[in-house]
Amino acid sequence: MNKLFSILFAVCVIQTSFFLSEKNALSEETTLQPLCSINLGLGWANNTVNTVIFRHHGIVTRGDYQITAYYDDKKHMVFVKRDIATGQTESFSMPGEYNTRDAHNSISLGIDPAGFIHASYDHHGSPLHYRRSLRPMDITAWSEPLSMTGKFEDRVTYPYFVMSPKNKDDHEAKGEFLFLYRHGSSGNGDLCMKAYDVKTHTWTDRAMRFLKGMDQSPWTSNAYWNHPAFDNKGNMHLSFVWRANRGGPPNLVNNLNMGYACTPDAGKTWLTSRGQPLPLPLTQVTSEVIWPIPPGSNLINQCSSAIDKDGRLHIVYYADGIKGIPQYHHLWFDGQAWQCKAISIRTNDFQLSGGGALRLPISRPEIVIDKNNRVFVIYRGDLSNDRLVAQQLDPPHYAPGKILLLLDKNLDHMEPVIDRIRWERDGILSMLIQKNHQPNHDRPEDVPFEPVYIVDWNLAAE
């Protein structure tokens, strides 16, 4: 690992000075210098479509290479392959008509066990857009747009390629390859799952509409899931909030409750946090609530989760604190019960209100956990003068600890997009970074294009 760090320092200091150019209110001793930063080119920056947190995966590693994608200054979809050891990159541009004006229409990637790259992109209640590379780990040759099974593929949003570990030693997730997405719309949608056969290059419907919000009375709903997490036994832990079409304060985004379900067999069966079987489909009534959050609490949807070395789930999100002001929260299972703490002390109020993507003063939070069970919550917002930071929470009680300044640069409305595989395999925090604007309710506005970067940090070096 030390040899790898030496190589990275030698060849990957490209453009690092860009991120150190602006003074921040955080103290100098909290600054964590990047291992490297690599400029990929100019990208669309009128909204957060390149950096919305629900890109799964927005950047992903297999072997010696890292794959990412973004919409560039021509609104083309650009794929990038990075050699991790040398820092050299290869790019491939795929022209097309992509709706970059809608921040929901992000690009999600996955790498199947045979090394083929899968991409799903440009969705917000739209027909499925999906392609597969023609050769393993090759970004230059792609299939034509494909269907999967043809079922419930007419109104797709939030595509997630879920890469499962095949055993406890598989840190590159070469097990079952799944596809999660919402069918339907906000407040009226179902979560669907498909499974891929790497030998036949075909998809099957695994758990269709298993988190169900459609066809309910007196009002419909939908579940918004956080990034799923896997423990060392291969169990997939899925947490989620519900959004109801009715029943909450007027004009507010009506998200409520933190729900949970676990599957030990890639979606075939589902269990509660106490191991009790859950009959499908899961609804607001039949799914488990691990932490009650009432309507009108400014509960954000689509955040993240991670597993510690003891196999326990940790979730981060934001919602109103005790004074009615949105705060970051850390929710975790301590082995006996669920615990939750606010980890920020914000003083400025705001409301989750209206449709489309919102212009909000804080990003949704990401989470990684190291081998010592230290939690790092990654965010950008008014707490950090729109700089990117990682807040450390130390076990066993996870009291708010030091804040590490990752980038001393105003990133406007960027959200964290992390390489989950690189973290699990190498313990390196690797992120796709771009300064992004975000017009309220996706109203058209024109801002300059901004550079897109890959940036690495060693959190153990702090």
Secondary structure, DSSP 8 states (H G I E B T S, - for coil): -HHHHHHHHHH--TTGGGGG-S--SS-GGGB---SEEEEEEEE--SSSTTT-TT-BTSEEEETTEEEEEEEBTTS-EEEEEEETTT--EEEEEE-----TTSTT--EEEEE-TT--EEEEES-SSB---EEEBSSTT-SS-B-----SSSSS-SSEEEEEEEE--SSTT-TT--S-EEEEEEEEETTEEEEEEEEEETTTTEEEESSTT-EE-TT-SS--EEEEE---EE-TT--EEEEEEEEESSSS-TTB--EEEEEEEEESSTTSS-B-TTS-B--SSB-TTTSEEEE---TTS---SS-EEEE-TTS-EEEEEEEE-TTSSEEEEEEEE-SSSEEEEE----------BSSSS---SB---EEEE-TT--EEEEEEBGGGTT-EEEEEEETTTTEEEEEEEEE-S--BT---EE-HHHHHHH--EEEEE--B---GGG-------EEEEEEEE-GGG-
